[in-house]
Amino acid sequence: MPIERALISVSDKTGVLELAKSLADRGVEILSTGGTADALRDGGIKVVDVSDYTEFPEMMDGRIKTLHPKVHGGLLCLRDNPKHMKEAEENGVKMIDLVVVNLYPFKETVAREDVTEEEAIENIDIGGPSMIRSAAKNFKYVTVLTSPDDYKLVIEGDPSLEDRKRLARKAFTITHAYDDAIEHYLRGQVGDPELLDLHYEKVGSLRYGENPDQKAAFFRNPENHDSNITNSEVLHGKQLSFNNIVDGDSALELVKEFKEPTAVFIKHNNPCGVACAETLEEAFAKSYEVDSMSAFGCVIAVNREVNEAIVDYMKEKKMFVEMIIAPSFEEKALKRLMTRKNLRILKTGDLKLDLLKTDIKKVAGGVLIQTKDTYELKPDDFKVVTKKAPSDEEIAALLFANKVVKHVMSNAVVMARGTEVVAVGAGQMSRVDSVRIAGIKGGDRIRGSVMASDAFFPFADAMEEAVELGVVAFSQPGGSVKDEEIIARADELGVSMVFTGRRYFRH
């Protein structure tokens, strides 16, 4: 479909002058508005003001510019419909074959901390989305460009019908997201929404789901640009499986808790080894040694560059690893890892704090939305409730253990010494059973360690079992009706206990 008349009105003027020049060179008439028209004229482009074309002035501080039958008639008219064409001619409506529009920067405006409601409202674009939608609806005849990324297509010639259809799909995606951003802002002003729309784009199909008889696909939130499993770059290995992605997410979200060199080993969505140290090599070895049996077939995440020393250690221990995730890899280390045919290797780039702090959990027929728990416990949060207070070293170990326990399936307990996990008890129906499992895993290494519990002790039995294993200090949220009884029992056992006031259930 040849382009004879174009309407250009953009907030982001990147590349627009080059586009307009190419159109003008082809004899295309250009309609424009406001600042865009000024910019094009300054660039030597002949422009017809939309107000001159419509014979209706811009008014109400520019709120009314393009909302006119001569504009939308030129966009919506079916060129092969004699009735449409006759009515257009009778009313002075000229065909508009190309619309180049990008929208007022609403999201950027409301992201500012000092934005006023008046500024936010004035950055709600009305005419732009209206023109985009009209042009996109009539893609059989009209081309719509909503991004400078697509200008090259028109610069090189008249787009095909397939191109126009693809651009129309993109246009509706943009207006949809734009309206969603406005709704999200107003939702924050007036309260919870009655309707929640979640927009995800398909990354790809998966070989299968949690089990081979289940079909699965992976979708991403296009608005999320955090350092996470979804945005990681796959450098090597077989296609990621459903379970790889789930375990990789758990590993990466846990390792992001720490600033020191840290290694996290995950098996079946639970940490089987976590350690921080002065070097990544030391942290990696300590983490593996926590539960080397469970580490078989694990997923590993680290928060420093992987070097050859790490690869040497993996070779020495004959480690079978499903996936390793790191901010970066030394060239030689990467080449050696890539000799492992089935090993998935993921690069995250710099690990950054999450910007989108929403957590979504699925249930049959619905979803649950909650804020992510991003609070970091500090020593001042610990309320000593026993006669014996924990030492400074024990407090540091309890802080470390609490960072880990929030990533363990509940009922959860984590036993630690310094910045090294010595045992984990996860996912049991009773807390005392979680302690018993940790005891089996940790053995003698537990002696002299501390223990963090993700929820309060309903009875003293879990604490008594842990003391038998050699735990000397405890942290728990508190809040049980039996708190006083449990505190008294801790005093009898000669151990220290702090209340954190924070529960860490993970289901």
N, C-alpha and C positions, 0 to 999 in steps of 0.2 A: 504494500500500500504506500504510494508516494506521499512524502511529507511536503505540503505546500504552505501550511500555516502552523506556527508553534506558539504556545503560551509558556513563558518562563517566569517563575516567581519562587525564589529560593532564599532560605535563611543562610544555609551554608553555601558560599559562593565558590567553593573549590571546583576548578575546572570548567566553570560555567562560561567564561569568556571564550575559551577554546571551542566549546560546543557551539556557542552562538555564532562564532566566526565561520565555522564549517557550514552551518545552516544558511547564513547570509550569502556565502559564496555559491550556494546551490539555488539562490533566489527565493528562499523561504521567507515569508513574512513573519516577523516576530512581534507578538504582543507581550507586554510586561507591566509590572506594577512597582511603585515605590522605589525602594533602594536598589532592587534588582535592575529596574529600568535605568536608573542613574549610573550604575556600574557598567552596564552594557554600553550606554552612550559614551561614557568616559573611555571605553575601549574601542570607540569608533564604529559601533554597531548601530544601524538604523533600527529604531524601536517605535512601535505604536503603543501609546498608553492604553491600557484596558478601559479607562474612563472615557477616552476619546472614541474607542470602538463601541462601547455600550451606550455612549451619550448619557451616562449617569455618573455623577462625581463620586469619588471616594468620600466617605463620610463617617461620622462617629469615631474620629481618631483612627481611621483605617479599619475599623471593625467590618465595614461594608465596602468591599472592593470587587470581588469576583462572583459574589452571589447574585447572578443576573441571568435571565433566560438566554441572552445572546452568547454568554459563555457556556452554560450547561447545555443549551440547545446545540451549539457547535460541537460539543463533546458526545452527546447522546444520540444525535441524529443517525439513523440507519441509512447509509448512502444508497442502498439498493431498494429502498422503500419510497415509491413515488409520492405517497401522501406526506411522509416526513420531509422530503426534499421540497415539495410545493409549499408546505407551511413555513419551512425555513426561509425560502425566497420571499414569501409574502411579508415576513416579519424582520427582514434584514439580518438573518442569522447566517454567519459564514462558518464553514466547516473548520474545525481545529483538529489537526491530525497528530499533534504531539503536545503533551503536557510534561513540563519539567518542574517538579515541585518537591521541596523538602520542607519539613514542618518546623514551626517555632520550637525552640529548645526547651520544652516543658520539663523533661526529666532532669536536665542539667540545672534548670532554674530552681526546682524544688529541692535539689540535692544540697543547695547552699544552706548553711546553718542560719543565716540572717534573712532568709527569704520571707517576705510578707505574704499574707493571703492574697492581697490585691495584685502583687507581682505574679503570683502563681496563676491566678485567674486570667490575667492579661496575656499569659503565655500559652493559653489554650487556643490552638489553631482551629478555626472553623472553616474558612474558605479553602485552605490547603487540602484537608481530608476530603472535603466535598468534591473538589476538582479531581483528586486522585481516584476517588470511588467512581465518579462519572466516567472518567477515561478508562479505568480498568474494566468497568462493566461493558464498555463498547470496544473491547480489545480487537474485535474483528476488523475495526477500521482505525483505531486510535492507539498510539504508542504512549506509554506512561513511564517516565524515568523518575525514580525516587531517591537515587543514590548516584554520586559521581562515579562510582565503580562501573556503572552501566553506560556512561556517556560514549565510550569508545564504540559501542555497538551502533549508535546513530551517526557518529562521526564517519564511520566506515561505509555508511549507506543506509538504505531504508530497511528496517527490520522485517523479518518474515512473520507470518501469522503465528508460527510456533514461538518465535521470540516474543511477540506481543503478548501471547498467552502467558508465557513464563513471567514476564514483567508485571502482568496484571496480578498473578498469584503473589508475587513479591509485594506489590502495592497493598493488597488486602492484608497481608501479614503485618505490614508496617502500620496501617491505620488501626488494626486490631490491637497491636502492642501499645500504640499511642493512647487509645481509649482506655486500655487496661492500666497504664501509668496514671492517667487522670483519676480513674476510679480508685486506684490504690492510695493516691494522695488524699482524696476526699474521704475515703474509708478511715484514714488516720485522723481526720478532722472530726468525724461524726460518730465513729464507733465501728463495731464489727459488721462485716458484709452479710447480706442474706444469700448472696450467690458468690461462690469462689471459683474463678477460672484458673486452671493451671495449663500453661502452654509449654510443651516440650517438643523438641525436634529429634527425629530418629538419627541415632549414630549408626546403627546397623543391626542386623539380625544376629543372634547368637546360635551356636551349634545346638544348644538345648538349654533348659532351665536348670533348676536345682538338681533335677534328675533327668536321665536320658529320654524319658517318655513325655517330657514337658517342653513345649515350644517357648521361645523367649526372644526378646529384643531389648536393646539398650537405647534409652532416650536421654537427652541432656536439656537442661534449662539454658536457653540461649542468652539469658541475662546474667548468668553466673560466670565470672571470670576468676574465681578463687583458685588457689593451688589445691587441687583435689584429684581424686581418681578419674573423674570425668574429663578433666582438662589436661591430663597427663599425655605425653607423647610416647607411643609404643615404638621402641627402637628395634625390638627383635622378639621372635618367638611365635608360638601358635596363637590362633585367635583367642582373645580373652573369653573365658567362660562366665556364666552367671555367678558361680561361686568365687571365681577369681576376683571379679569386680566387687563383690560384697566383702571378701576378706581384705582386698587391697584398700578399700575405703576404711575399714577398721584400722588397718596398720598405719595408714597415712594420717588419719585424724588423731591417732594416739601420738605418733612421733612429733606432730606439730605442737604438742603440749610443752615440748622441751626446747630450751635454747642451747644447752650443752650438747656435745656430740652424743648421739643416742641411736640405739638400734632396737627395733621392735620386731618380734617374731609372732606371727598370728597363725592359729590353726582353728579351723571351724568357727571363725568369727570371735575368737577369744585370744588374748595374749598368752603365749606359753613362755615368753621370755622378753624382758625389758631391762635395759641397763643404760645408764649415762656414765661417761668417763671423760678423762682429759683428752683422749684421742678416740676416733671412731673405731680403730682397730681393737682397742681394749674394750670398748662398749659392745662391739659385735661379738667378741669371744665370750664375754660375761653373759650376754643375753642368750647365746646359744646354749651355754652350760646350765642355764636354769632348768631346762627340760629338753635335753637333746633328743630323747625318744619322740616326744610330741612334735619336735621341729622337723621331723621327716615329712617332706611334702608340704612345707609351710610357705607362707607369704611373708616377705621381709620388707620393711621400710626403714630407711635411715635418713638423717637430716644433714648429712655432709656428703661430699663427693666420694664415690666409690673408687678406691685405688687398687693397685695390684696386690697389696698386702691382704686385702679382704678376699680377693680371688684365691690367693695362696692358702688362706685359712679354710675356705670352702673346699678346696681340693684336698687339703690335708685331712679334713674331717669327713671327706667323701659325702658331703652334704647334698641331698636331693632337695631342690627348691623349686616351687612352682613359679614364683615371681619375685623379682627384686625391684624396689622402687626407690629412687634417689633423686636429689636435685640435679646431679650431673654425674658423669662417669669419665675417669681418665681414659684417654684414647686406647692405651695398651690394655687396660683392665677391661674395657668394653669389648675389644676384639677377642680377648680370651673368653669372656662370658658368652659371646655370640657363638662359640664353638659348641655350646650346649644347645642342641637343636630345639628342645621343647621349653627352654627357660624363657619366660616372658620378662622383658626388660623395659621398665617404664621410667621416663625422665619427667620430673615435675617442674624444673626451673626453680627459681628462688621460692622458698616456702613463705607464704604471706598469711597474715591473719585473715580469716574469713570476713567478707564484706556482707554477704547475705546470710543472716543468722536465723534461718527458718528451717525447722526439721519436720519432715513429712513421714508419717507412718501409715501403711495401708491396713484396712480391714475389709472384709467382704462387703462390696457395694459402697465403700466410702473411704475417706482418708481422715486422719487426725493431723492437725497442724499445731506445732508448738515452737516456742523460741528455743534456740540451742543454749545449752548451759555453758557459757563461756567464762563464768566467774572463776578466778584463780585464788584458792585458799592462801591465806597469809598466817604467819605465826600468831598475830593478834586475834585471829578468828578462833583459835583453840581456847576452850574454857576448861581448865584443869578441874576435875571433879573428885579426884582421889586425894588421899593424904600425901601420897608420893607423886611428885611432879616428874614428867619426863625430862631427860637431859637435853641439852641443845642438839646433840647428835641425834637423839631419838625424835625430836621435833622435826628436824630436817628429813629424816627417813619417813616420818608419817606424812609430811607434805608430799614427798615423792610418791608414796604408796597411794595417796588420795588421787593424784593425777592419773594413776593407772586404774584404780578400782572403778572410776566412772566409765571406763571403756570395757568392763567385764560384764558378761551377762549375769543378772542377779538370780538368786541370792549370791553375792560376791564377797570374797575376802582376798586381800593381797597382803602377803608378808614380804617385808623388805629389810635390807640392811644397807645403810648409806643410800646410794642411788642405784641400787641393784635389787631387782625382784628375786626372792629366793623361793617363793611358792605362790600358786594361784589356786583358789577354789571357786568354781563358777557354775552357775545355772542349776543349782539344786533347789528342791522344794523346801528344804529346811536349811537354816544357816549353819547349824552344827554339822550337817553332812558336807557342806562346802569346806568347813575347817578340816574335817577328816580327810577329804580328798587332797587338800593342800598339804596335809601331814604326810600322806603317801608320796606325794610328788617331791616335797622338800626335804624330808628326812632330817638328818642331823644338822643340815644347813640352817634350819629354822631357829636353832638355839641362839638366843641373844637378839633376835629380830623384833621388829614391830609389826603390828597388823592394823590395816584399815578395813573397816566394814562399810559396805555401801548403804546400809540402813541400820536402825537401832537393834540392839539385842533384846528380843522379847523375853528371853530367859538367860540365865547365867551359863547354860551348858556349853554354848559355843566358845565363850571366853575361857571356861574351865578346860575344855579340850585344847585350846590354843596354848594355855599356860603349861599344860602337860607336855606340849611339843617344844616349849622353850621360849615362847613369845613373852616379852618383858614390858611392852607398852602398847596401848590400844587407842584408836580413834574411831568414833562412831557419831552419828548425828545427834543421838539423844532423842527424847520424846516418848519413850515407852512409859506405860503406867507402872512398870517395875524398875524404873531408873534407880530409885533409891536403894532397892534391894540389890541391884547389880553393882552399884557403886560400893556398897558395903561388902559385897563378896570380893570385889577387886582389892579392897583394902585388906581383907583377910588373906588374900593370895599374895599380897605385897607387890602388886604391879601398879603402873600408872595408867590413867585413862583421861582422854580429853574428849569433850563434845564439840562437834564442828557446827551443828545447827543446819547442816546441808546433807540432803539425801541424794544418792546417786543411782537410783534404780535404772536399769537398762533392760528393756524387754525386746 
